[in-house]
Amino acid sequence: MTTLASAEPETIAPPSPSLAPSGDGRAAFLREFLRDPFTVAAVTPSGEPLADLVTATVPRTGAPLIVELGPGTGAFTAAIQRRLAGRGRHVAIEINARFAERLTLRFPGVDVAVADARGLRDVLAQRGHHHADVIVSGLPWAAFAAGRQDDLLDAVVDSLAPHGAFTTFAYTHTRWAPPARRLRRLLRSRFEEVVLSRTVWANVPPAFVYYCRRPRTPLPASAGGSPPRQFA
């Protein structure tokens, strides 16, 4: 597993307005979509209104550990950095090496790992962490097969602190598609609280956010539950 930043990131200076998504970032996003549409699954990065909504669970006090899954060109990354304002730790897991390189250059204070998000537990363990306070996802859930959705959510639940929050988003036009309906069922089976946000009509395409809290801890095998899944 390759990382593009050290395990001990430097102190983060408060981001400037230049961290907002640029035309160059949108062009890079489109190029990566054309290279691998099943991994990127969108032709343009999320807008700032959606980014602000999906990162609303990042605390503005303390020193939290924030994990970002699938940051892409950094729309959510910039919003997280604005909320942290130099506090805590921010680990971003990106499977696309070209996106990861751009993120490292644009956000030198973010610890960027080139990895599959299903390896989240290993990424945290390598950095001496077991649980994140907040996990923010920019992953294209509706593009994933059932097994991959299961594995990703298993990794999220196993890596989230009991007091933590998990947020992800979905496009409004896919809300009733079978993968989206299945994702809602999975979220409700793994979290005690799942709340949907208002629709962000200004986003292209319009989208909404899932806020998930109180992860359900699987019962150990001796108590009648299934043993935790193992990842290669």
C-alpha positions as CSV (number, residue, x, y, z in Angstrom):
1,M,0.0,0.0,0.0
2,T,1.6,3.3,-1.1
3,T,1.2,6.6,0.6
4,L,1.9,10.0,-0.9
5,A,2.3,11.7,2.5
6,S,4.1,11.0,5.7
7,A,2.4,9.4,8.6
8,E,2.9,12.6,10.6
9,P,1.4,15.4,8.5
10,E,2.6,18.9,9.0
11,T,0.5,21.6,10.7
12,I,-2.3,22.7,8.3
13,A,-2.6,26.4,7.7
14,P,-6.2,27.7,7.3
15,P,-7.0,27.2,3.6
16,S,-7.4,30.1,1.3
17,P,-10.3,30.8,-1.1
18,S,-8.0,29.4,-3.9
19,L,-8.8,25.9,-2.6
20,A,-12.3,26.1,-4.2
21,P,-12.8,23.8,-7.1
22,S,-11.2,25.2,-10.3
23,G,-11.9,24.8,-14.0
24,D,-8.7,22.8,-14.2
25,G,-10.0,20.5,-11.4
26,R,-13.2,19.9,-13.3
27,A,-11.2,19.1,-16.5
28,A,-9.1,16.6,-14.5
29,F,-12.3,15.0,-13.2
30,L,-13.7,14.6,-16.6
31,R,-10.5,13.1,-17.9
32,E,-10.5,10.5,-15.2
33,F,-14.2,9.7,-15.8
34,L,-13.4,9.0,-19.4
35,R,-10.5,6.8,-18.4
36,D,-12.5,4.8,-15.9
37,P,-16.3,5.7,-15.7
38,F,-17.1,2.8,-13.3
39,T,-14.6,4.1,-10.7
40,V,-15.2,7.8,-11.0
41,A,-18.9,7.5,-12.0
42,A,-19.5,11.3,-12.4
43,V,-18.4,13.9,-15.0
44,T,-18.0,16.8,-12.7
45,P,-16.9,17.2,-9.0
46,S,-19.4,18.1,-6.3
47,G,-20.1,21.8,-5.8
48,E,-19.4,23.8,-2.7
49,P,-23.0,23.8,-1.3
50,L,-23.0,20.0,-1.3
51,A,-19.5,19.9,0.1
52,D,-20.5,22.1,3.0
53,L,-23.5,19.9,3.7
54,V,-21.7,16.6,3.6
55,T,-18.9,17.8,5.9
56,A,-21.2,19.4,8.4
57,T,-20.4,16.6,10.9
58,V,-16.7,17.7,11.1
59,P,-16.4,19.3,14.5
60,R,-15.1,22.9,14.7
61,T,-13.4,22.3,18.1
62,G,-11.0,19.7,19.4
63,A,-8.5,17.6,17.5
64,P,-10.6,15.0,15.6
65,L,-9.4,12.3,13.3
66,I,-11.3,12.8,10.0
67,V,-11.2,10.1,7.3
68,E,-12.2,11.0,3.7
69,L,-13.0,8.2,1.2
70,G,-12.8,8.9,-2.5
71,P,-11.8,12.6,-2.4
72,G,-11.3,12.8,-6.2
73,T,-10.1,16.4,-7.0
74,G,-10.8,17.6,-3.5
75,A,-14.2,19.3,-3.3
76,F,-14.9,17.7,0.1
77,T,-11.3,17.9,1.1
78,A,-11.3,21.7,0.9
79,A,-14.5,21.9,3.0
80,I,-13.0,19.6,5.6
81,Q,-9.8,21.7,5.8
82,R,-11.9,24.8,6.2
83,R,-13.7,23.3,9.2
84,L,-10.6,21.9,10.8
85,A,-8.6,25.1,10.3
86,G,-5.3,23.5,11.3
87,R,-6.6,21.1,14.0
88,G,-6.7,17.3,14.2
89,R,-5.8,14.8,11.5
90,H,-7.2,14.4,8.0
91,V,-6.5,11.1,6.2
92,A,-7.8,10.8,2.6
93,I,-8.0,7.5,0.8
94,E,-8.0,7.7,-3.0
95,I,-7.7,4.7,-5.3
96,N,-6.8,6.8,-8.4
97,A,-3.1,7.6,-8.2
98,R,-3.5,10.7,-10.5
99,F,-6.1,12.2,-8.2
100,A,-4.0,11.3,-5.2
101,E,-1.0,13.1,-6.6
102,R,-3.0,16.3,-7.3
103,L,-4.4,16.2,-3.8
104,T,-1.0,15.9,-2.2
105,L,0.2,19.0,-4.2
106,R,-3.0,21.0,-3.5
107,F,-3.4,20.0,0.2
108,P,0.1,19.4,1.7
109,G,-1.3,19.0,5.2
110,V,-3.6,16.1,4.3
111,D,-2.3,12.6,4.6
112,V,-3.2,11.0,1.3
113,A,-3.1,7.2,0.9
114,V,-3.4,5.5,-2.5
115,A,-5.6,2.6,-1.6
116,D,-8.9,0.9,-2.0
117,A,-11.3,2.2,0.7
118,R,-12.1,-1.4,1.6
119,G,-8.6,-1.4,3.2
120,L,-9.5,1.5,5.5
121,R,-8.7,-0.4,8.7
122,D,-5.2,-1.2,7.4
123,V,-4.6,2.4,6.4
124,L,-5.6,3.6,9.9
125,A,-3.6,0.8,11.7
126,Q,-0.4,1.8,9.7
127,R,-0.8,5.3,11.2
128,G,-1.4,4.1,14.7
129,H,-5.2,4.7,14.8
130,H,-8.1,2.3,15.3
131,H,-11.1,4.5,15.0
132,A,-12.0,7.8,13.2
133,D,-14.3,10.4,14.7
134,V,-15.9,11.3,11.3
135,I,-15.8,9.4,8.0
136,V,-16.8,11.4,4.9
137,S,-17.4,9.6,1.7
138,G,-17.3,10.8,-1.8
139,L,-17.6,7.3,-3.2
140,P,-20.0,6.5,-6.1
141,W,-22.1,3.9,-4.2
142,A,-24.7,3.5,-6.9
143,A,-22.0,2.3,-9.3
144,F,-20.8,-0.5,-7.0
145,A,-21.9,-4.1,-7.0
146,A,-23.7,-5.4,-3.9
147,G,-20.6,-7.2,-2.6
148,R,-18.5,-4.1,-2.8
149,Q,-21.1,-2.0,-1.0
150,D,-21.2,-4.6,1.7
151,D,-17.4,-4.7,2.1
152,L,-17.1,-0.9,2.1
153,L,-19.7,-0.4,4.8
154,D,-18.2,-3.2,6.9
155,A,-14.9,-1.3,6.8
156,V,-16.6,2.0,7.7
157,V,-18.5,0.5,10.6
158,D,-15.4,-1.3,11.9
159,S,-13.3,1.9,11.7
160,L,-15.8,4.5,13.1
161,A,-15.7,5.4,16.8
162,P,-19.0,4.7,18.7
163,H,-19.6,8.4,19.0
164,G,-18.6,9.0,15.4
165,A,-20.6,10.0,12.3
166,F,-20.5,8.8,8.7
167,T,-21.7,10.9,5.9
168,T,-22.1,10.2,2.2
169,F,-24.2,11.6,-0.6
170,A,-26.4,10.3,-3.5
171,Y,-27.7,11.9,-6.6
172,T,-31.4,12.7,-6.5
173,H,-32.2,11.2,-9.9
174,T,-30.8,7.8,-8.8
175,R,-32.6,7.7,-5.4
176,W,-35.1,5.0,-6.4
177,A,-32.7,2.9,-8.6
178,P,-32.0,-0.6,-7.1
179,P,-28.4,0.1,-6.0
180,A,-29.5,3.3,-4.2
181,R,-32.4,1.5,-2.5
182,R,-30.1,-1.2,-1.4
183,L,-27.6,1.3,0.0
184,R,-30.4,2.8,2.2
185,R,-31.2,-0.7,3.5
186,L,-27.5,-1.3,4.2
187,L,-27.1,2.0,6.0
188,R,-30.1,1.4,8.2
189,S,-28.9,-2.1,9.0
190,R,-25.5,-0.8,10.1
191,F,-26.4,2.4,11.9
192,E,-29.0,3.2,14.6
193,E,-29.7,6.6,13.1
194,V,-29.8,7.5,9.4
195,V,-31.1,11.0,8.5
196,L,-31.5,12.4,4.9
197,S,-30.7,16.0,4.2
198,R,-32.6,18.4,2.1
199,T,-31.9,18.2,-1.7
200,V,-29.0,20.5,-2.9
201,W,-30.6,21.6,-6.2
202,A,-27.6,23.8,-7.0
203,N,-25.4,20.8,-7.3
204,V,-24.8,19.3,-10.8
205,P,-26.6,16.9,-10.7
206,P,-28.8,17.6,-7.7
207,A,-27.9,15.5,-4.6
208,F,-28.7,14.9,-1.0
209,V,-26.7,13.7,2.0
210,Y,-27.0,10.7,4.4
211,Y,-26.0,11.4,8.0
212,C,-25.4,8.1,9.9
213,R,-24.6,7.8,13.6
214,R,-24.3,5.1,16.3
215,P,-22.7,2.2,14.3
216,R,-24.2,-1.2,15.2
217,T,-21.4,-3.4,16.5
218,P,-21.6,-7.0,15.2
219,L,-22.1,-9.7,17.8
220,P,-19.1,-11.9,18.3
221,A,-19.4,-15.4,16.8
222,S,-19.7,-16.9,20.3
223,A,-22.9,-14.9,20.8
224,G,-24.5,-16.0,17.6
225,G,-23.1,-13.3,15.4
226,S,-20.9,-13.6,12.3
227,P,-17.2,-13.1,12.7
228,P,-15.8,-9.9,11.2
229,R,-14.8,-10.1,7.6
230,Q,-11.1,-10.3,6.7
231,F,-9.6,-8.2,3.9
232,A,-6.5,-9.1,1.9
